[in-house]
Amino acid sequence: GRSDASTDGTLVTCGTSRNPSSGVSCNSVEADGPCVTETVGTTAPPAAGGGTIVAGTYELVASTVYAYPDAGVDAAVTVDQGPRRQTAVVSGSGTTLTMESALVSGTESQRLNVTLIPSGSSVTLAPTCPFDDGGFNPAGTFQYTATSSSSETTFILYDALNLGHLQVDEYMKR
């Protein structure tokens, strides 16, 4: 059985967010991956390598926040997100990809649909649902690395945060 399932098979609550939910009607993906707690990176972040994004269902397995080397002394790295579960379903291939994702933390639930447009080691995320309900909206261009082997397939997204920080989220294909 799963380490984060209760005795009746339901998932144990992950996180403590009480923020309003958003995009709940965008898709039917269930955020049922592991409960991931963000950590602070003590080394340089891994370089983005691009790669082929493989269709499939991915679960967030790690989230690390790094300071950029030139961020300065005022940019102490802090963890800004509580524990969360996130599941993403990627479909399509090449430069025509879509992603439906679901995230839960505490009582907050976020569902989001985006078009993914990879180019080199960057990927542009263009949200298609929700549009303006005040929820999570990761529009923009991000660095990424996609790897696939016989043992595992991963997708790593690099999100430049304010204060000179970099959040690196690693997803693993089921």
Sine and cosine of phi, psi and omega as CSV:
sin_phi,cos_phi,sin_psi,cos_psi,sin_omega,cos_omega
0.00,0.00,0.17,-0.99,-0.01,-1.00
-0.99,0.17,0.58,-0.81,-0.03,-1.00
-0.94,0.33,-0.34,0.94,-0.05,-1.00
-0.95,-0.33,0.34,0.94,0.07,-1.00
-0.98,-0.20,0.57,-0.82,0.06,-1.00
-0.98,0.18,0.03,-1.00,-0.08,-1.00
-0.89,0.45,-0.41,0.91,0.00,-1.00
-1.00,-0.04,0.13,0.99,0.07,-1.00
1.00,-0.03,-0.15,0.99,0.03,-1.00
-0.99,0.17,0.40,-0.92,-0.02,-1.00
-0.98,0.22,0.64,-0.77,0.08,-1.00
-0.94,0.33,0.61,-0.80,0.02,-1.00
-0.83,0.56,0.68,-0.73,-0.03,-1.00
-0.87,-0.49,0.84,-0.55,0.04,-1.00
1.00,0.10,0.09,-1.00,-0.09,-1.00
-0.75,-0.66,0.22,0.98,-0.06,-1.00
-0.87,0.49,0.67,-0.74,0.10,-1.00
-0.89,-0.46,0.25,0.97,0.01,-1.00
-0.90,0.43,0.43,-0.90,0.04,-1.00
-0.89,0.45,0.52,-0.86,0.06,-1.00
-0.97,0.24,0.35,-0.94,0.02,-1.00
-0.57,-0.82,0.50,-0.87,0.09,-1.00
0.90,0.44,0.39,0.92,-0.14,-0.99
-0.88,0.48,-0.38,0.93,0.01,-1.00
-0.99,-0.13,0.09,1.00,-0.07,-1.00
-0.94,0.35,-0.59,0.81,-0.03,-1.00
-0.37,-0.93,0.00,-1.00,-0.01,-1.00
-0.90,-0.43,0.31,0.95,0.02,-1.00
-0.91,0.42,0.68,-0.74,0.06,-1.00
-0.98,-0.22,0.79,-0.61,0.06,-1.00
-0.98,0.19,1.00,0.01,-0.11,-0.99
-0.83,-0.55,0.38,0.93,0.06,-1.00
-0.99,0.16,-0.19,-0.98,0.00,-1.00
-0.93,0.38,0.39,-0.92,0.07,-1.00
-0.99,0.13,0.92,-0.39,-0.12,-0.99
-0.96,-0.27,0.78,-0.63,0.09,-1.00
-0.97,-0.25,0.78,-0.62,0.00,-1.00
-0.89,0.45,0.62,-0.79,0.04,-1.00
-0.83,-0.56,0.24,-0.97,0.03,-1.00
-0.98,-0.18,0.80,-0.60,0.02,-1.00
-0.98,0.21,0.70,-0.71,-0.03,-1.00
-0.96,-0.26,-0.05,1.00,0.03,-1.00
-0.88,-0.47,-0.04,-1.00,0.10,-1.00
-0.94,0.35,0.58,-0.81,0.03,-1.00
-0.92,0.39,0.47,-0.88,0.07,-1.00
-0.91,0.42,0.54,-0.84,0.01,-1.00
-0.97,0.26,0.57,-0.82,0.06,-1.00
-0.96,0.28,0.67,-0.74,-0.06,-1.00
-0.87,-0.49,0.00,1.00,-0.07,-1.00
0.91,0.41,-0.55,-0.84,0.01,-1.00
0.89,-0.46,0.04,-1.00,-0.01,-1.00
-1.00,0.00,0.85,-0.53,0.04,-1.00
-0.99,0.15,0.86,-0.50,-0.08,-1.00
-1.00,-0.07,0.71,-0.70,0.05,-1.00
-0.89,0.47,0.53,-0.85,0.04,-1.00
0.47,-0.88,-0.07,-1.00,0.02,-1.00
-0.98,-0.21,0.81,-0.59,-0.05,-1.00
-0.89,-0.46,0.53,-0.85,0.09,-1.00
-0.86,-0.51,0.66,-0.75,0.11,-0.99
-0.89,0.45,0.80,-0.60,0.00,-1.00
-0.88,-0.48,-0.28,0.96,0.02,-1.00
-0.36,-0.93,0.55,-0.83,0.07,-1.00
-0.63,-0.77,0.88,-0.48,-0.08,-1.00
-0.80,-0.61,0.70,-0.72,0.04,-1.00
-0.95,-0.33,0.78,-0.62,0.00,-1.00
-0.89,-0.46,0.44,-0.90,0.16,-0.99
-1.00,-0.07,0.67,-0.74,0.14,-0.99
-0.92,0.38,0.57,-0.82,-0.04,-1.00
-0.83,0.55,-0.51,0.86,-0.05,-1.00
-0.99,-0.15,0.31,0.95,-0.07,-1.00
-0.95,0.32,-0.40,0.92,0.02,-1.00
1.00,0.04,0.15,-0.99,-0.11,-0.99
-0.96,0.30,-0.33,0.94,-0.02,-1.00
-0.99,0.17,-0.04,1.00,-0.11,-0.99
-0.95,-0.32,0.80,0.60,0.05,-1.00
-0.86,0.52,0.70,-0.71,-0.04,-1.00
-0.98,0.20,0.80,-0.60,0.07,-1.00
-0.78,-0.63,0.45,-0.89,0.06,-1.00
-0.99,0.14,0.84,-0.54,-0.09,-1.00
-0.95,-0.31,-0.08,1.00,0.04,-1.00
-0.85,-0.53,0.63,-0.77,0.08,-1.00
-0.98,0.22,0.03,-1.00,0.05,-1.00
-0.82,0.57,0.57,-0.82,-0.03,-1.00
-0.44,-0.90,0.38,-0.92,0.17,-0.98
-0.93,-0.37,0.64,-0.77,0.06,-1.00
-0.57,-0.82,0.74,-0.67,0.04,-1.00
-0.81,-0.59,0.69,-0.73,-0.01,-1.00
-0.75,-0.66,0.71,-0.70,0.04,-1.00
-0.94,-0.35,0.90,-0.44,-0.01,-1.00
-0.98,-0.22,0.73,-0.68,0.06,-1.00
-0.74,-0.68,0.30,-0.95,-0.05,-1.00
1.00,-0.09,-0.17,-0.99,0.01,-1.00
-0.37,-0.93,0.22,-0.97,0.04,-1.00
0.89,0.46,-0.82,-0.57,-0.01,-1.00
-0.97,-0.23,0.23,0.97,0.05,-1.00
-0.85,-0.52,1.00,0.07,-0.06,-1.00
-0.82,-0.57,0.55,-0.84,0.14,-0.99
-0.81,-0.58,0.45,-0.89,0.03,-1.00
-0.70,-0.72,0.78,-0.63,0.14,-0.99
-0.93,-0.36,0.81,-0.59,-0.03,-1.00
-0.77,-0.64,0.36,-0.93,0.07,-1.00
-0.67,-0.74,0.67,-0.75,0.01,-1.00
-0.73,-0.68,0.68,-0.74,0.11,-0.99
-0.75,-0.66,0.63,-0.77,0.12,-0.99
-0.50,-0.87,0.88,-0.48,-0.07,-1.00
0.87,0.50,-0.82,-0.58,0.02,-1.00
-0.99,-0.10,-0.01,1.00,0.00,-1.00
-1.00,0.08,0.67,-0.74,0.07,-1.00
-0.76,-0.65,0.76,-0.65,0.05,-1.00
-0.81,-0.59,0.79,-0.62,0.15,-0.99
-0.87,-0.49,0.58,-0.81,-0.12,-0.99
-0.48,-0.88,0.68,-0.73,0.13,-0.99
-0.89,-0.45,0.73,-0.68,0.03,-1.00
-0.68,-0.73,0.41,-0.91,0.23,-0.97
-1.00,-0.07,0.70,-0.71,0.04,-1.00
-0.96,-0.27,0.79,-0.61,0.01,-1.00
-0.82,-0.58,1.00,-0.07,-0.02,-1.00
-0.98,0.20,0.56,-0.83,0.07,-1.00
-0.42,-0.91,0.93,-0.37,-0.06,-1.00
0.90,0.44,-0.79,-0.61,0.03,-1.00
-0.98,-0.18,0.28,0.96,0.03,-1.00
-0.90,-0.43,0.46,-0.89,0.10,-0.99
-0.69,-0.73,0.75,-0.66,0.05,-1.00
-1.00,-0.10,0.77,-0.64,0.04,-1.00
-0.97,-0.25,0.85,-0.53,0.01,-1.00
-0.88,-0.48,0.98,-0.18,-0.04,-1.00
-0.88,0.48,0.67,-0.74,0.07,-1.00
-0.92,-0.39,-0.29,0.96,0.05,-1.00
-0.27,-0.96,0.72,-0.70,-0.16,0.99
-0.98,0.21,0.16,-0.99,0.03,-1.00
-0.99,-0.13,-0.92,0.39,-0.10,-0.99
-0.71,-0.70,0.88,0.48,0.06,-1.00
-0.97,-0.25,0.27,0.96,0.05,-1.00
0.99,0.14,0.06,1.00,-0.04,-1.00
-1.00,-0.01,-0.23,-0.97,-0.02,-1.00
-0.87,0.50,0.78,-0.63,-0.03,-1.00
-0.61,-0.80,1.00,-0.01,-0.11,-0.99
-1.00,0.03,0.70,0.72,0.02,-1.00
-0.91,0.42,0.60,-0.80,0.06,-1.00
0.68,-0.73,-0.11,-0.99,-0.01,-1.00
-0.93,-0.38,0.74,-0.68,-0.08,-1.00
-0.78,-0.62,0.43,-0.90,0.17,-0.99
-0.98,0.21,0.44,-0.90,0.03,-1.00
-0.43,-0.91,0.27,-0.96,0.15,-0.99
-0.68,-0.73,0.76,-0.65,0.09,-1.00
-0.84,-0.54,0.78,-0.63,0.03,-1.00
-0.76,-0.66,0.51,-0.86,0.02,-1.00
-0.58,-0.82,0.77,-0.63,0.07,-1.00
-0.66,-0.75,-0.01,-1.00,0.00,-1.00
-0.92,0.39,-0.39,0.92,-0.07,-1.00
-0.99,-0.14,-0.52,0.86,0.00,-1.00
-0.34,-0.94,0.44,-0.90,0.06,-1.00
-0.83,-0.57,0.79,-0.61,-0.04,-1.00
-0.79,-0.62,0.36,-0.93,0.09,-1.00
-0.68,-0.73,0.86,-0.51,-0.04,-1.00
-0.90,-0.44,0.80,-0.60,-0.03,-1.00
-0.92,-0.40,0.75,-0.66,-0.04,-1.00
-0.96,-0.28,0.88,-0.47,-0.06,-1.00
-0.89,-0.46,0.93,-0.36,0.04,-1.00
-0.95,0.30,0.88,-0.47,-0.01,-1.00
-1.00,-0.09,0.12,-0.99,0.09,-1.00
-0.94,0.34,0.14,-0.99,0.01,-1.00
0.90,0.43,0.35,0.94,0.07,-1.00
0.96,0.29,0.52,0.86,0.03,-1.00
-0.95,-0.31,0.38,-0.92,0.04,-1.00
-0.79,-0.61,0.85,-0.53,0.06,-1.00
-0.99,-0.14,0.81,-0.58,-0.01,-1.00
-0.91,-0.41,0.92,-0.38,-0.02,-1.00
-0.96,-0.27,0.82,-0.57,0.00,-1.00
-0.95,-0.31,0.81,-0.59,0.03,-1.00
-0.92,-0.38,0.64,-0.77,0.05,-1.00
-0.88,-0.48,0.70,-0.71,0.00,-1.00
-0.95,0.31,0.69,-0.72,0.04,-1.00
-0.90,0.44,0.00,0.00,0.00,0.00
